[in-house]
């Protein structure tokens, strides 16, 4: 049952007081309709997640570009003044 109109008619026949016969491919049509509904739901979820990630990314980008940048010399307290060249570490005279 690929035709939704036929599926709607078959569903209408299931109403109270109707004793009509159900077509053979009725369940196939039900599963096709359920699959389409699931596809729409998954698409909507992906769109919402994409929009949320874009909003967060743009917000973070705008927020960080307004911050002033200050260059400061790096100070390493553990190795300050130590000669860490390969020659000094291997105890080789230059």
N, C-alpha and C positions, 0 to 999 in steps of 0.2 A: 504494500500500500504506500506508494510514493506520493500519491495525491492527497494533500491535507484536507481537501473538500470531502473526499470519500471517507477519510478518517473521522472528520467531524460528523458526518452522517451516521457512521457506525456507532460513534459515541452517543449520538442522540437516540439511536435505537435502543440503547441500554437503559434508558430512562424508565420510570415507573409505569407499569401497565403496558409495556411493549413486549411482544413475544416474538420479535423478528429474529431471523437467523444472523449470526455473526459471520462475516466473511473470513475465509481461511487466513488471509494475510493481515488480519487485524492486529495481532501482537507485533508483527514486524513494523507496522505503522506506529504503534505505541513506542517501540524502542527507537525508531528513527526520530520521533518527536522528542523523546527524552534526551537523545543525543544532541539534538539541536539546542535544546534548552541548556544543557550542560556546556556546550560550546559557547553560547552567549554569556553564560555566567563566568566561564574561564576568561573570555575576552575582556569582560568588564573588570575582573579582578586584576588582570595584567595591566590594563589601562590605569586603574587606580594606583597600583604600585609604581608604575612608570611616572605618573604625575607626582606622587609623593617624593620619589627619588629626585626628580627634576627640581621640585620646589625646595627640598633640603639642600641640594647641590648649589642652586642659584643663591639661596639665602646664605650659605656658608661662604660662597665666593664673594658676594657683595659685602658681607661682614668682615672678611679678612682684607679686602683691598683698601678699606678705609683706615686700617691701623698704620701708625707711623713705623717706619723701619729704622732702627738704630744699630749702627755697627759698633761693636765693642770687642776689644781684644780678648781672645780666649785665655783664660787662666786655669791651668791644670795644677792643682795644689799637690798632687801626689808625685808628679814628675817635674816640677818646676826647677829649672837649673840643671837638670840631668841631661847628659849627652846621650841621646838615643840613636845615634847614627850606627849603621851596621859595623863600621870599623871599630867603634868604641865598644859595642856589644860583643864583638869577637876578639877583643883585645889585640887588635892589629895596629901597628904603627903606620901612619900614612907616609 
